[in-house]
């Protein structure tokens, strides 16, 4: 494709709205079940999942969403069968290679979250190059959480701060949420406003535990490869109806308040 366009010409992407979340994060669950239901190899399901991520980025960019994060591979996923892990790593590498040119042309910045040094060397090189080439692009920032765990991220940040305190570089009285966040792998990325999990499960699975403290959660029964543009817009319609109070009473303005949608995102 030459540009980021709607995957359905009869279902146009809505114009940019201030009410859209600034950052949408995805737990992309259901690739394996999608393949099993069709008697396909798991590799096919993960490949379709990668395609869905690309189409989702296209849609979000066209809507005006500035940040999105995809939970690609967790620290717990290493317990899966060795062949499946190898297939996932190969698909991530191939997808990154194919998407690099499009990302540069369409001004998509890429961030990699997680412990890169545990990944296969060829994948590390691919992702490092991808991240370096795209890091100055301003249109939309896509974060890929690979070998990532929310608890591990918090523990690692805590260790770094503890060392800095022990060495006298940080006054413990100056440790704040802002300082702590600067030690996370997600440093510089705003907290997600909206976390979407596909596949019917209703849990966070160790994803962005610090960052998603005030995120709205949405659980879709659709398997990730089937989570198309209409499903995404339905989720964003739901987001527009949420009352985000950040601990305040209803009716008290918050700096994060957004004006409700005047009409649904979906065309019907």
N, C-alpha and C positions, 0 to 999 in steps of 0.2 A: 504494500500500500504506500501511496505517496504522501498521505497526510493522515492526521487523526480525525476520523469521521465516524458518524454513527454507524453501528453495525446493522441497523435496520433503517433503510431510507424512508420507509413509511412511518417511522416513529422518531421524529427529529429530536435532537438534543435540545433541551430547553436553554433559554438565554441565561447568562450569568445572574445570580441573585445573591444579595448580601446575606440571605438567610441560610445559605449552604454552610455546612461545617467547614472549617478551615483545614482540618486534618481528619481523615478517615483511615482507620486501621482495620485490617482484615485478618481473621483466623480462617485460613482457606482450607476448610475441612471437607472431606468427602471424595477426594480423588480416587482412593482405592475402592470404595464402595461403588462409585460410578462405574469403574472398570468391571468389578465383579458382577454387577447387575446385568452387564452386557456380554459377559464371558470373554472380556478382553484381558490382556496382560496388564498388570499394575502399571507397567511402563507407559501404556497408552493413556491411562487415567491421569498420571502425573503430567504427561505431555499436554493433554487437554486442559489441565489446571494451569499450566504455564501460559497457554494461549488465552485462557480466561483472564489471567492477570494483566496481560498486555491490552486486551480489549477494555478492561476496566480502567486502566490508566488513561487510555484514549478518551473514554467517556468523561472521567473526572476532570481531565485537563480542559476539555471542551466546555464543561460546566463552570470552570473557574475555581475549582478546588486547588489549593496550593500545596498540600502535603498528603501523601498516602503511604501507608506502611503495610507490608505483607509478611505474615508469619510463614516463612518458607520451610524452615527446618529447625526444630527445637533441640536443645541439649539432651532431651529425653529420647529423641527419635533415633539415636544411635543403637537403641535396643532392638530395632526392627531387623528383619532378615538382611544379611549382608548384601544380597543381590539387589534388594529394593533400595537400600542406602546408596549403592553404587549407581543405580539407575537415576535416582533423584539428583545426585551430584552431576551426572552427565547431562541431564536435562537442564539443570540450572546453568551449567557452562554453555551449552548450545544456545539456550534462550538469551543469555547475556551477550553472546557473540552476535546473534542475529539482531538483537534490539539496539546494539550500540550505535549503529549508523542512524537509525530512526530517532533514537534519543538525542543525539547531537543535532540533527536537523530540526527536531521539534522542541528544542530547548528544555529537555528533561534532565534534571540533576539526579544523581543516584548516590545514596548513602548505604553502606553495608554495616549492619549491626550484628554484634556477636563476636565470637572468638575465631578469627580467620585462621590462626595458626594450626587449628585442628583439622582444617579442610585439606583435601588433596592439593598438592602443590600447583598442578596445572589450573585448578579452579581458583586458587588464591591469586595466581597471576592474572587470570581473566577478570576477576572481580576488582582487583586493585587497579588494573588498567581502565576498566569501565568507570570506576569511581573517580579516578584522577582526570580522565578526559571530560567528564560531565560536571565536575563539581562547581564550575562557575556559571552554569546555565540557570536562568532565573524563572522559567515558566512554571514548572511544578517539580517538587522534590519527592522522589520515590525512594523509600527506605526498604531494604530487603533484610529481614531478620533471619540470618542463617547461622546455625549453631548458636542460637540465642536462648537465654533463659532469664526471665525477670528476676528471680531470686539471685541467680549468679551475678547479674549486673549490679544489684544492690550490694551484695557481699563484696564484690571487687571494688566498688566505689568506697565502701566503708573502710576496706583495708588501705586504700590509697590515702584517704583522709587521716586515718589513724597514724600512718607512717609520717605524713606531713606534720601532724601535731607532735609526734615524738621527736621529730627533727627540729621542731621550733619554727617551722615555716607557716603554720596556721595556729592562731589562737583558738582554743576550743570554744571560747565564748562567741567566736565569730562564725561558727558553723551554722549555716542556715539552709533552708530548702534550696535557695538559689545556688549556693555554693555546692551543696550535695549534688544537685542536678548537673553541674558542670563536670562532675567526675563520672557520670553515666555514659554509656556508649551512645546514648541518644542526645548528648549535649548539643545544643543549638537547634534542636528540632522542637517545635511547640508541642505541648501535650495533645493527644487526640481528643477531639470533641465527640467522636462517634466511633464505637468499636462494633464491627459486624462479624458475627460468626456464622458460617454456613454449616450444613450437614445435620442440623437438628439437635446437636448437643448444646447444653447451656452452662458453660463454664469458661473461665479465662485461660486455663491450661498454661499458667506461668508466663503469660504474655503481657508485657508492658505494665507490670504490677504497680510500679511507682507512678508512671506517667498517666495511667488510666483512672486515677483516683476519682476524678469528677466526670469521666466520659459517660455518655449515654450508651447503653448496651442494646444490641439488636440481634436476635437469634432467628435465623432463617432455616426452614426445613429443607430448602434446596441444597443439593450437593454442589460443591464449588464449581465444577465444570458447567453446571446448568444455571449458575447465578448470572443471568444475562442483564442487559440494560434495563429491561422492565423491572426485574427483581431489585436492581440497585435503586431505581427511581422510587419504587414502593418503599424501600427502606428509608430513603431521604424524605419522603412524605411523612413517615412516622417520626423522624427526627424533628421535623418542623412543628409537630404537635407536642413535643416534650416541653415541660416547664422546668428550665434549668435555673435553680435558685441558689446553688452554691452555699447552702446552709442558711440562707436568709428566708424570711417569711415572704409569702406570695404578695406581689404588689410592690416590693422594695426593689428598685432598679439595681442591676449588677452590671459591671463593666463588660461582662460577657453576654449580656442579654441580646437576643436577636429578634427582629420583627417577624411574626408568623408569616408563612406563605399566604399570599392572597388567593392562590389557586394551586391545585395539585401539580406536581411535576409531570405526572403521567398524562398522556393524552387519551381521552376517552369520549 
